[in-house]
C-alpha cells in the first residue's frame, strides 16, 4: 500500500503562515530580506514575529487554522520548533534561513538568501522527509549530551556580548573545551550490543551535509536512513582542544579522535536519571534512558526541484 503522505501531491489546505523568531530580523539587513521575501510570497502569506518559547504554540495554531504551509524564518532551532508542531499534520514546511550556520537548509539545497528561499516556497515543490527523534522530540541535524550543551550555554553569553557571528560561535567552543572537566559514564545499546564508554561527548548526527562540511565520516549511514553516533575519547581538556583544531581543519580521525556507531535505533543509559540534551542548538532536560528512533515521512518539506538541486 502506498504511503498516504508520500502519495498526496499537496495538503488539502490553503494559505501560508510565516513564523519569524524574534531573535532574527533585528538588524536592518534581515528586516529588508524578510520584507522582500513576504512580497514574493504574496498577499496570501501572513507574518508572525514571536519569541522562542512561543514558536511551537504559534505553529500549532497555524495548523489548527488550516494553513497549508507554515514557514520557519530563523535558524535551525527555529526550524526544529516549527517542524515539531507540523509532524503528522499534513502541513508543508517552508524555510527562510536566518541562522548562523543553516545546516538544515543547506543540506536540502535551500538558498541561504531569504529572497531566493521565498521563491522556492512560492513554487511549492515538496517531498516527504525523515527526522530523528530523542525521547519523542524531533531534531533535524544532531542531538548530543556532554560538552556540547555546555558549549551552547557559553555561546549564549558570547552572543550577548559580540553578536550572532560564526567566529563568536567558534570561540565559545574553545572556551568551553578548556573549562570542561566532567566526562560522562554512559552505556550505549545499538545493533544488539550494549557497550560502556567514559566520554565528554556523545553526538548523534542526522545531517549528511553537516558531517561532510566538517570532514567527518558517517554521511552514507545518514543517507541510508540511520544515525551516525560519535563517541569522543576521554582525553582531558587538551584532547578536546586538539580535537577542536582537527575538526576545524577537517582532519578528524576515526578510531583515534572518535568512535562511530551506525544504527537506526539506539538507547543511551547515563548514570544521572535527568540529562541535559542539545538538539539543533537548543537545550532540553530529559529523563533517561535516551531513546533515539527515526520518524519516517514526518512531513513534507518545500525544497528546490531536483534539477535545481543537481545544478547547485
DOZA-486529 format. One record per residue: x negated, y negated, z negated of N, C-alpha, C, O in turn. Coordinates in steps of 0.05 Angstrom, whole numbers, padded with zeros to 5 digits, always signed. Layout:
XYZXYZXYZXYZ;...
end
This chain:
-00017+00024+00000+00000+00000+00000-00018-00025+00000-00037-00026-00015;-00011-00044+00017-00027-00069+00018-00024-00085-00007-00002-00086-00019;-00046-00098-00015-00045-00116-00038-00027-00140-00032-00032-00153-00012;-00006-00146-00048+00013-00167-00041-00001-00195-00041+00007-00212-00025;-00021-00199-00058-00034-00225-00058-00051-00228-00033-00051-00250-00021;-00065-00207-00025-00082-00209-00002-00066-00211+00024-00074-00224+00043;-00042-00198+00024-00027-00197+00049-00012-00223+00054-00006-00229+00077;-00005-00237+00033+00011-00261+00037-00006-00284+00047-00025-00291+00033;-00001-00296+00070-00018-00317+00081-00020-00342+00063-00041-00354+00060;+00003-00351+00052+00003-00375+00035+00024-00371+00013+00044-00357+00018;+00020-00383-00010+00041-00380-00031+00067-00394-00023+00067-00412-00007;+00089-00384-00034+00115-00395-00028+00120-00419-00046+00138-00419-00063;+00103-00440-00043+00104-00464-00059+00097-00488-00042+00091-00484-00018;+00098-00511-00053+00092-00536-00038+00079-00556-00056+00083-00556-00080;+00064-00574-00044+00052-00596-00059+00024-00590-00069+00017-00567-00072;+00009-00612-00073-00018-00610-00083-00021-00626-00109-00013-00649-00109;-00031-00614-00130-00036-00627-00155-00067-00628-00159-00079-00606-00160;-00079-00651-00161-00108-00654-00165-00113-00660-00195-00102-00680-00205;-00129-00644-00208-00135-00647-00236-00164-00655-00238-00182-00639-00232;-00169-00680-00247-00196-00690-00249-00205-00691-00278-00192-00703-00295;-00228-00679-00284-00239-00681-00311-00246-00710-00317-00259-00723-00301;-00237-00720-00339-00242-00748-00347-00271-00755-00348-00279-00778-00345;-00289-00735-00352-00317-00740-00353-00328-00746-00325-00349-00759-00322;-00314-00736-00304-00321-00742-00276-00308-00767-00267-00288-00776-00278;-00319-00779-00246-00307-00802-00234-00310-00828-00250-00296-00847-00246;-00329-00828-00270-00332-00852-00286-00348-00874-00272-00342-00897-00276;-00367-00866-00255-00382-00887-00241-00368-00894-00215-00351-00879-00205;-00375-00917-00204-00360-00927-00180-00363-00909-00156-00345-00907-00140;-00386-00896-00153-00390-00878-00130-00371-00855-00131-00359-00848-00111;-00368-00842-00155-00350-00820-00157-00321-00828-00154-00305-00814-00142;-00314-00852-00166-00286-00861-00163-00279-00866-00133-00258-00859-00125;-00298-00878-00118-00293-00882-00090-00290-00856-00075-00274-00853-00057;-00307-00836-00083-00305-00810-00069-00278-00797-00074-00267-00785-00056;-00268-00799-00099-00242-00787-00106-00220-00802-00090-00202-00789-00080;-00222-00828-00088-00202-00843-00074-00201-00835-00044-00180-00832-00033;-00225-00832-00032-00225-00823-00004-00214-00795-00001-00200-00789+00018;-00221-00778-00020-00210-00750-00019-00180-00750-00021-00166-00735-00007;-00168-00767-00038-00139-00768-00041-00126-00779-00015-00104-00770-00008;-00139-00797-00001-00128-00807+00024-00127-00785+00045-00108-00783+00060;-00148-00768+00045-00148-00745+00063-00126-00725+00056-00113-00714+00074;-00122-00720+00031-00102-00701+00022-00073-00710+00028-00055-00694+00030;-00070-00737+00030-00044-00748+00038-00025-00753+00015-00031-00748-00008;-00001-00764+00022+00018-00772+00002+00030-00749-00014+00042-00754-00035;+00027-00725-00005+00038-00702-00020+00020-00693-00043+00027-00675-00058;-00003-00706-00045-00022-00699-00067-00019-00718-00090-00017-00742-00086;-00019-00707-00114-00017-00723-00139-00041-00720-00156-00050-00697-00161;-00053-00742-00165-00078-00741-00181-00072-00744-00211-00056-00762-00218;-00085-00727-00227-00082-00729-00256-00110-00730-00268-00126-00711-00265;-00117-00751-00283-00142-00753-00298-00136-00743-00326-00119-00753-00340;-00151-00722-00336-00146-00711-00362-00172-00706-00377-00193-00703-00364;-00171-00704-00403-00194-00697-00419-00197-00667-00418-00179-00652-00411;-00222-00658-00424-00228-00629-00422-00209-00611-00435-00201-00590-00423;-00200-00617-00459-00182-00599-00473-00154-00597-00461-00138-00579-00467;-00148-00617-00443-00121-00618-00431-00120-00606-00403-00099-00605-00390;-00143-00596-00393-00144-00586-00365-00126-00562-00362-00110-00561-00343;-00129-00542-00380-00113-00518-00377-00083-00523-00379-00068-00514-00362;-00073-00537-00400-00044-00542-00401-00034-00559-00377-00012-00555-00368;-00051-00577-00367-00043-00593-00343-00040-00575-00319-00022-00578-00303;-00059-00556-00316-00058-00537-00293-00034-00519-00296-00020-00512-00276;-00028-00510-00321-00005-00493-00325+00021-00508-00319+00040-00496-00308;+00022-00534-00325+00045-00550-00318+00049-00552-00288+00071-00551-00278;+00026-00555-00274+00027-00556-00244+00039-00531-00233+00055-00532-00214;+00031-00508-00244+00042-00482-00235+00072-00481-00240+00088-00473-00223;+00080-00489-00265+00108-00489-00272+00125-00508-00255+00148-00503-00250;+00112-00530-00246+00126-00550-00229+00129-00541-00200+00142-00554-00184;+00116-00519-00193+00119-00508-00166+00098-00518-00146+00102-00516-00122;+00075-00528-00156+00053-00537-00138+00043-00513-00123+00039-00491-00134;+00039-00517-00097+00028-00495-00080-00002-00493-00083-00014-00472-00080;-00015-00516-00088-00044-00518-00090-00051-00535-00114-00041-00557-00117;-00069-00524-00131-00080-00540-00153-00109-00544-00148-00124-00524-00144;-00118-00569-00148-00146-00575-00142-00161-00583-00167-00151-00600-00183;-00184-00571-00171-00201-00577-00194-00222-00597-00184-00239-00591-00167;-00222-00621-00195-00242-00642-00188-00261-00645-00212-00254-00657-00232;-00285-00634-00209-00304-00635-00231-00325-00614-00226-00330-00605-00203;-00339-00605-00248-00360-00585-00246-00349-00557-00250-00325-00553-00250;-00367-00538-00253-00359-00510-00255-00342-00505-00280-00324-00488-00279;-00347-00520-00302-00330-00516-00325-00301-00524-00320-00283-00511-00330;-00297-00546-00306-00271-00555-00298-00257-00535-00280-00233-00528-00284;-00272-00525-00261-00260-00505-00242-00252-00480-00257-00231-00469-00252;-00269-00471-00276-00263-00448-00292-00237-00452-00308-00220-00434-00309;-00234-00475-00320-00209-00481-00335-00184-00480-00318-00164-00468-00325;-00185-00493-00295-00163-00493-00277-00157-00464-00267-00134-00456-00265;-00178-00450-00259-00175-00423-00249-00162-00405-00270-00146-00387-00262;-00168-00409-00295-00156-00392-00316-00126-00395-00317-00111-00377-00324;-00117-00419-00311-00088-00425-00311-00074-00414-00286-00050-00408-00287;-00089-00411-00264-00077-00402-00239-00077-00372-00236-00063-00361-00218;-00092-00357-00252-00096-00329-00249-00068-00315-00248-00053-00316-00267;-00063-00301-00225-00038-00286-00222-00014-00303-00217+00008-00292-00217;-00017-00329-00212+00007-00346-00209+00017-00348-00181+00041-00355-00177;+00001-00342-00161+00008-00347-00133-00001-00373-00122+00001-00378-00098;-00010-00391-00140-00021-00417-00131-00048-00414-00118-00063-00396-00125;-00054-00431-00099-00081-00433-00087-00098-00452-00104-00088-00471-00116;-00124-00446-00105-00143-00464-00118-00159-00479-00098-00172-00467-00080;-00160-00506-00100-00178-00522-00084-00199-00534-00102-00195-00536-00126;-00222-00541-00090-00245-00551-00106-00255-00577-00095-00262-00578-00071;-00258-00598-00112-00272-00622-00105-00296-00623-00124-00293-00631-00147;-00320-00616-00114-00343-00613-00132-00353-00641-00142-00359-00658-00126;-00354-00644-00168-00365-00669-00180-00384-00662-00203-00389-00679-00220;-00394-00638-00204-00411-00629-00226-00441-00634-00221-00449-00646-00201;-00457-00624-00240-00486-00627-00238-00498-00607-00219-00515-00614-00203;-00489-00582-00219-00501-00561-00202-00481-00551-00181-00490-00544-00159;-00456-00549-00187-00435-00540-00168-00442-00512-00156-00439-00508-00132;-00450-00493-00173-00458-00467-00162-00434-00453-00150-00437-00439-00130;-00410-00455-00162-00387-00441-00151-00380-00451-00123-00377-00435-00105;-00378-00477-00120-00372-00489-00094-00393-00482-00073-00386-00473-00051;-00418-00485-00080-00439-00479-00061-00440-00450-00053-00446-00443-00031;-00433-00432-00073-00433-00404-00067-00413-00396-00046-00416-00376-00032;-00391-00411-00044-00370-00405-00025-00371-00424-00001-00352-00424+00015;-00392-00439+00002-00396-00457+00025-00378-00481+00025-00375-00494+00045;-00367-00488+00001-00350-00513-00001-00369-00537-00003-00387-00537-00019;-00365-00557+00014-00384-00580+00013-00384-00594-00014-00364-00596-00027;-00408-00603-00022-00410-00618-00047-00399-00646-00044-00392-00658-00064;-00398-00657-00020-00386-00683-00016-00356-00681-00019-00343-00666-00004;-00344-00696-00039-00315-00693-00043-00298-00699-00019-00277-00686-00015;-00306-00717-00002-00291-00724+00022-00290-00700+00041-00269-00693+00052;-00313-00688+00045-00314-00664+00062-00299-00641+00050-00286-00626+00064;-00301-00638+00023-00286-00617+00010-00256-00621+00012-00241-00602+00014;-00247-00646+00012-00219-00652+00015-00209-00643+00043-00187-00634+00045;-00226-00646+00063-00218-00637+00090-00214-00607+00090-00196-00597+00103;-00231-00593+00075-00228-00564+00073-00201-00557+00061-00187-00539+00070;-00194-00571+00039-00169-00566+00025-00145-00573+00044-00126-00558+00045;-00148-00595+00059-00126-00602+00077-00121-00582+00099-00099-00578+00108;-00143-00568+00107-00140-00547+00128-00125-00522+00116-00112-00508+00131;-00129-00517+00090-00112-00497+00076-00119-00468+00081-00103-00451+00075;-00144-00462+00091-00151-00434+00094-00158-00422+00067-00175-00433+00053;-00146-00400+00059-00151-00389+00033-00155-00359+00035-00146-00345+00053;-00171-00348+00015-00176-00320+00013-00175-00311-00016-00182-00327-00034;-00167-00287-00021-00167-00277-00049-00196-00272-00059-00212-00263-00043;-00202-00278-00084-00229-00274-00095-00227-00259-00121-00206-00259-00135;-00249-00246-00128-00251-00231-00153-00266-00249-00173-00283-00265-00166;-00258-00246-00199-00271-00260-00220-00279-00242-00243-00267-00220-00246;-00299-00250-00257-00307-00235-00281-00291-00245-00305-00283-00268-00306;-00287-00227-00325-00275-00235-00350-00291-00224-00374-00304-00204-00372;-00290-00239-00395-00302-00230-00421-00280-00234-00442-00271-00256-00447;-00272-00211-00454-00250-00211-00474-00225-00225-00462-00211-00239-00477;-00221-00221-00436-00197-00232-00423-00201-00260-00412-00184-00269-00396;-00222-00274-00420-00226-00301-00409-00243-00300-00383-00264-00287-00383;-00233-00313-00363-00247-00312-00337-00272-00330-00337-00273-00349-00352;-00291-00322-00320-00314-00340-00315-00321-00337-00286-00316-00317-00273;-00333-00358-00274-00338-00359-00246-00366-00350-00239-00370-00334-00221;-00386-00361-00253-00414-00357-00246-00429-00338-00266-00443-00320-00258;-00425-00344-00292-00440-00329-00312-00428-00332-00339-00413-00350-00345;-00434-00312-00356-00428-00313-00385-00452-00303-00400-00466-00285-00390;-00457-00314-00424-00482-00306-00438-00479-00310-00468-00461-00324-00477;-00496-00296-00482-00499-00300-00511-00529-00304-00517-00546-00296-00502;-00534-00317-00540-00561-00322-00548-00570-00350-00543-00556-00369-00552;-00592-00354-00530-00604-00381-00528-00588-00400-00510-00589-00424-00514;-00574-00389-00490-00561-00407-00472-00539-00424-00485-00537-00448-00479;-00522-00414-00502-00503-00431-00516-00517-00453-00532-00507-00476-00534;-00541-00447-00543-00557-00468-00557-00567-00489-00537-00568-00513-00544;-00573-00481-00513-00582-00500-00492-00558-00519-00486-00563-00543-00482;-00534-00508-00484-00511-00525-00477-00506-00546-00499-00499-00569-00493;-00510-00538-00524-00507-00557-00546-00528-00579-00544-00521-00603-00547;-00553-00572-00538-00574-00592-00535-00568-00609-00510-00574-00633-00510;-00558-00597-00489-00553-00612-00465-00532-00634-00469-00535-00656-00458;-00512-00628-00486-00492-00649-00492-00505-00674-00504-00498-00696-00498;-00524-00669-00522-00539-00691-00535-00555-00706-00515-00556-00731-00515;-00569-00692-00497-00586-00705-00477-00569-00720-00457-00577-00742-00449;-00547-00709-00449-00529-00723-00430-00519-00749-00442-00517-00770-00428;-00512-00748-00468-00502-00773-00480-00522-00795-00479-00515-00819-00477;-00548-00788-00481-00569-00808-00481-00578-00816-00453-00583-00840-00448;-00580-00796-00435-00593-00802-00409-00574-00799-00386-00582-00805-00363;-00549-00790-00390-00531-00786-00368-00532-00758-00357-00550-00743-00363;-00512-00751-00341-00510-00724-00330-00527-00721-00305-00518-00724-00282;-00553-00715-00309-00572-00712-00287-00585-00685-00289-00586-00673-00310;-00593-00675-00266-00605-00648-00266-00631-00647-00282-00637-00627-00295;-00647-00669-00280-00672-00669-00295-00667-00668-00325-00682-00656-00341;-00645-00681-00334-00637-00680-00362-00629-00652-00370-00635-00643-00393;-00615-00638-00352-00608-00610-00358-00632-00592-00362-00633-00576-00380;-00652-00596-00344-00677-00580-00346-00692-00587-00372-00703-00569-00385;-00692-00612-00380-00706-00620-00404-00692-00607-00429-00706-00599-00447;-00666-00605-00429-00652-00593-00451-00660-00563-00454-00661-00552-00476;-00665-00550-00431-00674-00522-00432-00701-00519-00446-00704-00502-00464;-00720-00536-00439-00746-00535-00451-00745-00541-00481-00759-00527-00496;-00730-00560-00489-00728-00567-00517-00716-00544-00533-00726-00538-00555;-00696-00532-00522-00682-00510-00537-00700-00486-00539-00702-00473-00560;-00714-00479-00517-00732-00456-00518-00754-00460-00539-00761-00441-00552;-00764-00484-00542-00785-00490-00561-00775-00486-00590-00790-00477-00607;-00749-00492-00595-00739-00491-00622-00726-00464-00629-00722-00458-00652;-00720-00448-00609-00704-00423-00613-00722-00402-00627-00743-00396-00617;-00712-00391-00649-00728-00372-00664-00712-00347-00674-00722-00331-00688;-00687-00345-00665-00670-00324-00675-00660-00305-00653-00638-00310-00642;-00675-00284-00646-00665-00265-00626-00642-00249-00637-00638-00247-00661;-00627-00238-00619-00603-00222-00625-00610-00192-00625-00628-00183-00610;-00597-00177-00642-00597-00148-00641-00571-00139-00628-00550-00142-00641;-00572-00128-00605-00548-00120-00590-00550-00092-00581-00572-00080-00578;-00527-00080-00576-00524-00054-00562-00506-00058-00538-00484-00069-00541;-00516-00050-00515-00501-00054-00490-00492-00026-00480-00509-00009-00475;-00466-00024-00476-00455+00001-00466-00446-00003-00437-00428-00019-00432;-00458+00011-00418-00452+00008-00390-00461+00033-00375-00481+00045-00381;-00446+00040-00354-00453+00063-00337-00457+00089-00353-00474+00105-00346;-00441+00092-00375-00443+00116-00390-00466+00117-00410-00470+00138-00423;-00481+00096-00413-00503+00095-00432-00499+00072-00452-00486+00052-00447;-00510+00076-00476-00510+00055-00497-00539+00051-00506-00551+00069-00517;-00549+00026-00501-00577+00021-00507-00579-00003-00526-00563-00022-00525;-00600-00002-00543-00604-00023-00563-00626-00042-00553-00646-00033-00541;-00623-00068-00558-00642-00088-00550-00645-00109-00572-00626-00114-00587;-00669-00120-00574-00674-00144-00590-00681-00166-00570-00702-00164-00557;-00665-00186-00568-00668-00205-00545-00658-00233-00553-00640-00236-00569;-00670-00254-00541-00659-00281-00545-00636-00287-00526-00623-00307-00529;-00632-00270-00505-00612-00277-00485-00602-00253-00470-00617-00237-00460;-00575-00251-00469-00562-00232-00451-00546-00250-00432-00528-00265-00440;-00552-00247-00406-00540-00265-00385-00525-00247-00365-00538-00231-00351;-00499-00250-00363-00482-00234-00345-00475-00251-00321-00460-00271-00324;-00485-00244-00298-00482-00261-00274-00461-00250-00255-00458-00226-00251;-00445-00269-00243-00426-00263-00223-00429-00280-00198-00412-00278-00180;-00450-00296-00196-00454-00313-00173-00480-00304-00158-00502-00308-00168;-00476-00292-00134-00499-00285-00118-00515-00310-00110-00539-00309-00109;-00500-00332-00104-00514-00356-00096-00532-00366-00119-00555-00374-00113;-00523-00366-00144-00539-00376-00166-00564-00359-00170-00585-00369-00175;-00561-00332-00167-00584-00315-00170-00605-00320-00149-00628-00322-00155;-00596-00323-00124-00614-00328-00102-00627-00356-00105-00650-00360-00097;-00612-00375-00115-00622-00402-00120-00646-00402-00138-00665-00417-00134;-00645-00385-00159-00667-00383-00178-00687-00360-00171-00705-00355-00188;-00684-00348-00148-00703-00327-00140-00700-00302-00157-00719-00287-00159;-00676-00296-00167-00672-00272-00184-00660-00250-00167-00646-00254-00148;-00666-00225-00176-00653-00202-00163-00625-00199-00174-00616-00213-00192;-00610-00181-00161-00583-00175-00171-00560-00186-00153-00537-00180-00158;-00567-00201-00132-00546-00212-00115-00530-00190-00101-00506-00193-00097;-00543-00168-00093-00530-00146-00080-00509-00133-00098-00488-00125-00090;-00516-00131-00124-00498-00120-00143-00473-00137-00145-00450-00126-00146;-00476-00163-00146-00453-00181-00148-00436-00179-00122-00411-00177-00124;-00448-00178-00099-00433-00177-00074-00418-00150-00072-00398-00149-00058;-00427-00130-00086-00413-00104-00085-00392-00102-00106-00379-00081-00110;-00387-00125-00120-00364-00126-00139-00371-00121-00168-00353-00116-00184;-00397-00123-00175-00404-00118-00203-00417-00141-00217-00417-00164-00206;-00427-00136-00241-00442-00156-00256-00471-00149-00255-00479-00126-00255;-00488-00170-00253-00517-00166-00257-00523-00176-00286-00519-00200-00291;-00531-00158-00303-00535-00164-00331-00565-00166-00336-00580-00147-00333;-00574-00190-00345-00603-00195-00350-00608-00196-00381-00594-00210-00395;-00628-00180-00390-00635-00180-00418-00664-00189-00420-00682-00176-00409;-00668-00211-00434-00695-00222-00437-00710-00208-00460-00697-00201-00480;-00736-00203-00457-00751-00190-00479-00755-00210-00502-00755-00234-00498;-00759-00199-00526-00764-00216-00549-00794-00222-00550-00810-00207-00561;-00802-00245-00539-00830-00253-00538-00835-00280-00552-00857-00292-00549;-00816-00290-00568-00820-00315-00582-00817-00339-00564-00811-00336-00540;-00821-00363-00576-00817-00388-00561-00836-00391-00538-00828-00402-00517;-00861-00381-00541-00879-00384-00518-00871-00367-00495-00875-00374-00472;-00860-00343-00501-00850-00326-00480-00826-00339-00466-00824-00337-00441;-00809-00352-00481-00786-00366-00469-00795-00389-00451-00785-00393-00429;-00815-00404-00461-00825-00426-00445-00838-00416-00419-00835-00428-00398;-00853-00394-00422-00865-00382-00398-00844-00373-00378-00847-00376-00354;-00822-00360-00389-00801-00352-00371-00787-00376-00357-00780-00374-00334;-00784-00398-00372-00772-00422-00361-00788-00432-00337-00777-00441-00317;-00815-00432-00340-00832-00441-00319-00830-00422-00295-00828-00431-00272;-00830-00396-00300-00828-00377-00277-00800-00380-00263-00799-00377-00239;-00779-00385-00279-00753-00389-00268-00753-00414-00250-00741-00414-00228;-00766-00435-00259-00767-00460-00243-00782-00456-00217-00774-00468-00197;-00803-00439-00217-00818-00435-00192-00809-00409-00178-00822-00401-00158;-00787-00397-00187-00775-00374-00174-00794-00350-00173-00797-00338-00152;-00807-00344-00196-00825-00322-00197-00819-00303-00221-00838-00292-00232;-00794-00301-00228-00787-00283-00250-00792-00254-00241-00786-00247-00218;-00802-00237-00260-00810-00210-00253-00792-00189-00267-00791-00188-00291;-00778-00173-00251-00761-00152-00261-00779-00132-00276-00799-00123-00265;-00771-00124-00300-00786-00105-00316-00806-00118-00334-00815-00105-00353;-00814-00143-00329-00833-00157-00346-00820-00181-00359-00821-00183-00384;-00807-00198-00344-00794-00222-00355-00765-00216-00363-00753-00232-00378;-00754-00195-00353-00726-00188-00360-00721-00159-00351-00735-00148-00334;-00700-00147-00363-00690-00122-00354-00662-00127-00342-00648-00144-00352;-00654-00112-00322-00629-00117-00308-00612-00091-00308-00622-00069-00303;-00586-00094-00313-00567-00072-00311-00545-00081-00291-00536-00104-00292;-00538-00064-00273-00516-00069-00254-00492-00052-00262-00494-00027-00263;-00470-00065-00267-00446-00050-00275-00421-00067-00269-00423-00091-00269;-00398-00054-00265-00373-00068-00261-00357-00070-00286-00335-00082-00287;-00367-00058-00308-00354-00059-00334-00376-00054-00355-00393-00037-00351;-00375-00069-00377-00394-00065-00398-00383-00075-00424-00364-00091-00425;-00396-00067-00446-00388-00075-00473-00413-00082-00488-00432-00066-00489;-00413-00106-00501-00436-00115-00516-00429-00116-00545-00410-00130-00553;-00444-00101-00562-00439-00100-00590-00461-00117-00604-00485-00112-00600;-00453-00136-00620-00471-00154-00635-00465-00150-00664-00443-00144-00672;-00486-00154-00681-00483-00149-00710-00462-00166-00722-00445-00157-00737;-00462-00192-00714-00441-00210-00725-00415-00206-00710-00415-00203-00686;-00393-00205-00724-00367-00199-00712-00358-00223-00694-00343-00218-00675;-00366-00247-00701-00358-00270-00685-00383-00282-00671-00403-00287-00685;-00381-00285-00645-00404-00293-00629-00397-00317-00611-00376-00318-00600;-00416-00335-00609-00413-00358-00590-00421-00349-00562-00443-00339-00558;-00402-00352-00543-00406-00343-00516-00405-00367-00497-00387-00384-00499;-00425-00370-00479-00425-00391-00459-00413-00380-00433-00422-00360-00423;-00393-00394-00423-00381-00386-00397-00381-00411-00379-00368-00431-00384;-00397-00410-00357-00397-00431-00338-00402-00459-00350-00389-00478-00343;-00421-00460-00369-00427-00485-00381-00410-00494-00404-00414-00517-00414;-00391-00478-00412-00374-00484-00435-00378-00463-00457-00385-00440-00450;-00374-00470-00482-00379-00452-00505-00352-00443-00517-00334-00460-00521;-00351-00417-00524-00326-00407-00536-00334-00386-00558-00350-00368-00553;-00323-00389-00582-00327-00368-00603-00309-00344-00596-00286-00348-00590;-00321-00320-00597-00305-00296-00590-00311-00274-00611-00333-00273-00622;-00291-00258-00615-00294-00235-00633-00307-00212-00618-00300-00206-00595;-00326-00199-00630-00339-00176-00618-00323-00150-00623-00305-00149-00640;-00329-00129-00607-00349-00129-00586-00339-00145-00561-00315-00150-00559;-00357-00152-00544-00351-00167-00520-00346-00148-00497-00364-00133-00489;-00322-00150-00486-00314-00132-00463-00316-00148-00437-00302-00168-00434;-00332-00138-00418-00334-00151-00392-00321-00133-00371-00328-00109-00369;-00303-00144-00356-00289-00129-00335-00285-00148-00311-00286-00172-00313;-00280-00136-00288-00273-00151-00264-00243-00154-00261-00228-00135-00266;-00234-00178-00253-00206-00182-00247-00205-00185-00216-00213-00206-00205;-00194-00165-00203-00194-00165-00174-00171-00183-00163-00149-00184-00174;-00178-00197-00141-00158-00214-00128-00144-00232-00148-00119-00233-00149;-00159-00247-00163-00148-00263-00185-00130-00285-00174-00108-00290-00186;-00137-00298-00153-00121-00318-00140-00133-00324-00112-00154-00312-00105;-00120-00342-00097-00130-00349-00071-00146-00375-00073-00136-00395-00085;-00170-00375-00062-00187-00398-00062-00187-00411-00035-00191-00397-00015;-00183-00437-00033-00185-00451-00008-00214-00457-00002-00228-00469-00017;-00223-00448+00021-00251-00450+00028-00254-00453+00058-00235-00447+00073;-00278-00461+00068-00281-00465+00097-00276-00438+00112-00279-00416+00101;-00267-00441+00137-00263-00417+00153-00289-00402+00157-00311-00413+00153;-00287-00377+00165-00311-00360+00168-00331-00373+00186-00355-00372+00181;-00323-00384+00208-00341-00397+00228-00357-00419+00215-00381-00422+00219;-00343-00436+00199-00357-00458+00186-00377-00448+00165-00398-00460+00163;-00370-00427+00151-00388-00416+00131-00413-00404+00144-00435-00407+00134;-00409-00390+00166-00431-00378+00180-00450-00399+00192-00474-00394+00194;-00439-00422+00200-00455-00443+00211-00470-00459+00190-00490-00472+00197;-00461-00458+00165-00473-00474+00144-00501-00464+00137-00514-00475+00119;
end
